């Protein structure tokens, strides 16, 4: 029911503005589960932003909150919800005031603002409902997964005509449907790489992107099961030996996600600057930050730094714009690695934090003394190695998937596979707890 409500709002245009619905799926749509010109213009943006800020404040010890304590968790949750509500009003006002929806009268601006606030507050309540046990996982994960899945299906099977250049014949937006149409017309090869598109826009999905999507999903699914096992001894159980697995994707998708958020925020704020102070792209120092063009699918980067922060969108664009493609992947990989080390320290995943947790649980590394300093020294090498390798692998996969035009973007596939794996683990855990109630009491 929560997912249905979200999808309905994501398909309902904002009342009082020109139609701006788009098939295109950029990094902002992915991270914030948003869709331009609809009630889900903000998506889960305020929730994600509030959550990231709270994690950083608590992880860096700026806020002294003990998450192992019940009251500490309550305070953390209440603060996060308050931030989400505040950011809802701020972001709604920013979108309306920046002229993203074009020139509006005062009454239209108020109406759009109220629609955005109401819809986003409803999403916050849906997320809270799921987190309280009325669903699997969280609303954030569910909505992101739904957005990526919708885009993958839409990119493959959409029958909507796509003809931005005005040249006939007109094929469908969906790659598989367009390939069948092209084959019937004797031009099948033209559907393998569908390029070019309107200047400044992302090319439509093609068959190369379909193959890339399948390949990268299989690679990511395999990587979810890769792990490094650390042998430990449980002192309180007469030296019982076990192993603690450290996933190869140790920092998960967070560093790549943070890099994507940085790209998205940069494009968002430079869009505001462009729409207010440089709509004709004739201010040279603002053009350096980014130039934009209005297309049928909305405002798209056309030059400056912003142009390098948006993926080319397919093999055809990658071949035609090699410098842009290399810069995009290089920036994504470098920022992912930098953010991975920052996140390990902030989120309590560093060797010191892990050593303290093991020691507090009565565990020690097999063959070493039960000292926090010794455990930290042993864990330092595998943890930092996994931090670097996982961020490097995730950044490369996300970047290469974008260059090949994978459906749902590279970061989208990373998140979709990770969320699906988490849902699978939750279902398995619930099944085990149902079969063995004693284990459920132990996990509590």
N, C-alpha and C positions, 0 to 999 in steps of 0.2 A: 504493500500500500504506500509506503514511504517512497519507493522508487517510482511508482506510478504517478504520485503527486509531483515529484521532481521532474519527470519527463513531460508531464502536461505543462508545467510552468516553463520548461525549456523550449516548448513549441508554441507558446502563447506570446505573440508580439506585444511590445509595449504600446499602450494606447496613447495616441497623440503625437507620434513621430512617423516619418516616412519608413516604409518597410526596409529593413536592413538584414533580413535573414540570409545566412550564407552557408554554403557547403564546406567552406574552408575551415581547417582545424589547426589553429596556431598554438604556440606554447602556452599562451595565456588561457585559452579555452581548456587546454588539458589540465593544467595545474589547479585552476579554480573551478573546473567543471561548469564553465559558463558558456553562453551562446549569445552572440551579438544581436541586439535589437529585441530581445525577449525579456520576460520577467527574470530570467536567470542571467542577466547581464553581469551581475556581481558573482553569481554562483556561490561557491564555498570560500571565496576569497577572504572575507573577514574572519572566518573560522580558522583557516590555514595561517593567516598572518598573526592572529592572536596566539595560536598554539606555538608558532615558531618563536615569537617574542618571549613567551613565558618559559619555553624550554631554555632559551639562551640566558634569560635572567636568573633562572634557578640553577642551571648547569654551571654558570660562571660565578655562582655564589653572591651575585648582586642582591638577590632576594634569598633570605635564609628560610627555606621551607623544607621540612622533613617529610618526604613523600612516603616514607615507611610508616608514618603515623597517620591514623585515620583523620584527625583534625587537619593535619598538613595537606592531605589529599583533598579534603573539602575546601580549604582555603585556595588551593591551586586551581581547582575546578571553577570555583566562583569567580576568581580573578580572570581566568581565561574567558568565561562567558561574558563578563563585563566588558573586557577588551573587544570581544567579537561584536557586541552590540554597538560599542562606540565606533569601531571601524566601519560598521554598516552605514551609519549616518555620514561618516567622513567620506567614504568611497562613493556613496550615492551622490553627495553634494559635489564631489570632484568630477564625476562623469558628467553631471548636468552642467556645472559651471564651466567645464573645459570646452564645451561645444562639440562633444563627440557625436551627439545626435543631430548636429546641424543647428541652424538658426531657429530658436524656439521663443515663443512669447513667454512672459512671466507666468501666466496661468498654466501653460504647457510644461514649463520647467518644474513647477510645484507638483503637477499631476504625475510626471515621470518620477520625480524624487520620491513621492509617496508610494508609488508602485514598486520601486526598487527596494525601499525599506521594508515594506510589508512582505514581499516575496522572500527576501533574504532572512528576515526574522523567522519566517515560517520554516525555512531550511534549517536554521539553528535549532528550532524545536524538534524537527524530524531527526536530526543528528542525535540530539539528546535522548529522544525516545528509543532509538536503536541501541545507544550505549547503555541504557538502563535495562537491557535484556529482552527487548521486544523485537529482536532481530539478530542477525549474525554479523559480528564486527561492529564497525562504526558507519555512520552515514557518509562521512568524508570518503572512506574507502569505497563504499557502494556506489556513490555518485561518480567518482573518478572512473571506476571500472565500467559503469554504464556508459559514460561519455566516450571512452575509448572503444568499447564494444560497438556502440552505435556508429561511430565513425568508420570502423573497420568494415562493418556490414554495408554502410552507406557508400563507402568508397568502392566496394566490389559490385553491388547490385542495384544502385540507384538508377531509376529510369528517367529522372529529371533531365530534360535537354540541357546541354552545355555547349554554348557557342559564343564565347566572349569576343572572338575576332570577327564574327559576322560572315565567315567563309563557310560555304556549304561543301559537303553534306554535314548535317547536324547529328552528332552522336550523343548518347546518354552520358551522364556524369560518371556512373559506375563503370569500372574498368572491364569487368567481365561482360556486362551488357554491351558496352561500346565495342569490345573485341568481336562479339557475335555479329553486331551490325556491320562492322568494318569487313569482316570475313564474307558476309553476304554480298557486299559491294565490291569484293575482290581487292580490298586494301587492308588485309589483316596486319601487315607489318606496321602500319601507321598507329595501331593500338598498343604496340609493344612499348614504345616511348612516346607519350602524348605531350608534345612540346612544340612550339612555345605557347604561352598564354598571354593575357593582357599585361603590358609593362607594369611591373611592381607587384603583380599577384603571384600566387603559388600555382604551378601547373596542376592539372587534374590528375587523379590517380591513373596508373597504367599497370601493365602486366609485370613489368620489372619490380614495381612496388609490391605486387601481390606475392611474387616469389620471395622477395626480401622479407616481407612480413612473416611468412611461414618459416623461413630459415632462422631468423632472429628469435622467434618465439620458441623454437626447438632448442636453440643454444641457451637461451635464458632459463628455460625449464630445466635443462641439464645442470646449469650452474647453480640453481637453487639447492640441489642435492649435494654439491661439493662442500667438503668441510675438512678442517684440520682438527684432529682429536688430541687432547691433552690428558695424559694419564694422571689420575688423582687417587688419593687414599682417604677414606672416611675414618677419622680417628675414633669417633664415638661408636663405630660399628666394628670394633676389633680389627681395624686395618682393612676394611672392605675396599677392594679396588674397583675403580670404574673409569670412565673417560668422559671428559667434557668436550662437546663438539663446538668448534668455532667455525661459523659459516665462511665460505670463501668470499661471499658478498657481505663482508663483516660490517661495513657501514651502510649496508642495504642500498637504497636508491637516494638517500638523503643528500649526499654531496651533489649529484647530478641535478636533483630537484632544486637545490639551493642555487646552482648555476642557472637553471632555467628560470627561477624566480627573479634572479638578478637581471637576466636578459629581458624578461617580461616587464619588470618594473621600469627598466631604462626606456624601453619602447613606449610604455604607457606615459611616462612623464615627458618624454620628448614629443609625443603626440600632442600633449596639452600645450607645450611651448609652441609647437608648429601651428596648431589651430588658432592660437591667440596672437602670435607675433610674427609668424612667417608662413601664412597660408599660400603664398605665391612662390615660395622657395627662392626669394631674391635677397635674403640677408645672409651674407657669406659665412659669418661666424656661427650662426644658427644652423646653416646647412651642413657644417662640419659635424654637428651633433646628430643630425638626421634630417633627411628630406622625405616627404610623403606624397602620395597621390591617392585621390579618391577613386575607387572602382565600384563596380556593382556589389562587391562583397565587403565593402567598407574601406577604411583607411589602411594603406599598405606602405611599408618602407620602400623607398626608391633610391636612397643614397645616404652618404654619411656613415657614421659609426653604426647607426641603427640598422642599416642595410646588411652589415656583416653579422649582426646578432640574430638574424632570422634565417632559418635554413632555406637553401635554394628550393627544395621540395621535389626533387626527382633527378634521375640520371641525366636527362636532357639538359636541365639547367646546370647541373654539376659540370658537365663537359663544356658548356658554353662559358661558365663563370668559374674557372678552376681556382683563381686567387681567392675569391670570396668563399668558396667551399673549404679550402685549406685553412683559411683564417677562422672560419666558423668552428670547424672540428678542433683546431688547436686551442682556441679559447675555451671551448667546452671541456676539453680534457684537462687543461692546466687548472681551470677554476675548480673542476671536480676534485682533483688531487689536493689542492689547497684547502678546499672546504672539508675534505675528508679528515685531515689532521685536526682542523679546528673542531669538527663535530665530535671526534673521538674524545677530545679533552672536555668539551662542553657537556656532552650527553652522558658522561660517566662511563665511557667504554674504554678508557685508557688502562694501561697495565696496573697502575697504582690502585684505581678504583676496583678493578677486577680482583686484584690480590686481596684487598680488604674484604670484599664480599666472600671470597673463598675461605679466608681465615675465619670470618664471622660464622660461616656455615660448618666449621669444623673440618674443612677439607685442606689437604696439602698436596703439593706436587710429588708424585712418586719418586723416591730416591733423594729428596731434599728435605731440609728441616722446615718445620711449620713456622716460619718467620715471614711477616708481610714483605720485608725487604727482599728476601730470597725469592719468594713467589713472584714479586714484581719483576725481578731481574730475569727470571725464567720466561715470563710471559711477554716481556718487552719485544723480543725479536719476532715471534710469530704474529703478535698483534699489529705492530707497525708494518710488517711485511704484508699482511692481509689488508691493512688500511690502504696502502699504496696500490697494491695489485687490484683490489676490488674497485677502487675509484678509477684507476686507469682503464680496466676492462669495461666498466659501466659507461664511462665517458666515450670510449671508442665505439662501443656498440650503439649508443644513442646517436653519436655523430654520423657513423656510417649508415645507420638505418635512415636517417634524415636525408643523406645525400642520395640514397637509392630510392627514396620516395616511399618508404614503408608506411602502411596505413596506420593512422593514429599517432604518428611521429615516434621517434626512437624513445624518448622519455616516456611516452604513453605506453609503449609496449613493456618497458621496464616496470612501470607501476602496475600495469594490468597483470602481468605474470606474477609479480610479487604479491599482489592483493589476492589473486586466485589461490596461490599457494598458502597464504595465511588462512583463507576461508576453509581450505581443505584441512589444514591442521586443526582448526577449531572444531570442525565436524568430527574428525577422528577422535579428538580429546573428549568431546561430548559423548561419543559412542562408547569409548572406554569407560567413562565415568558412569554411564548407564549400566554397563555390564558388570562393572566392579565398583560398587558404591564406596568401598573402603578407600580406594584410590582417590575418589572425589573428596573425601574428608581430609586425606593427607595433603592434597593440593591446596586446600583452603588455608 
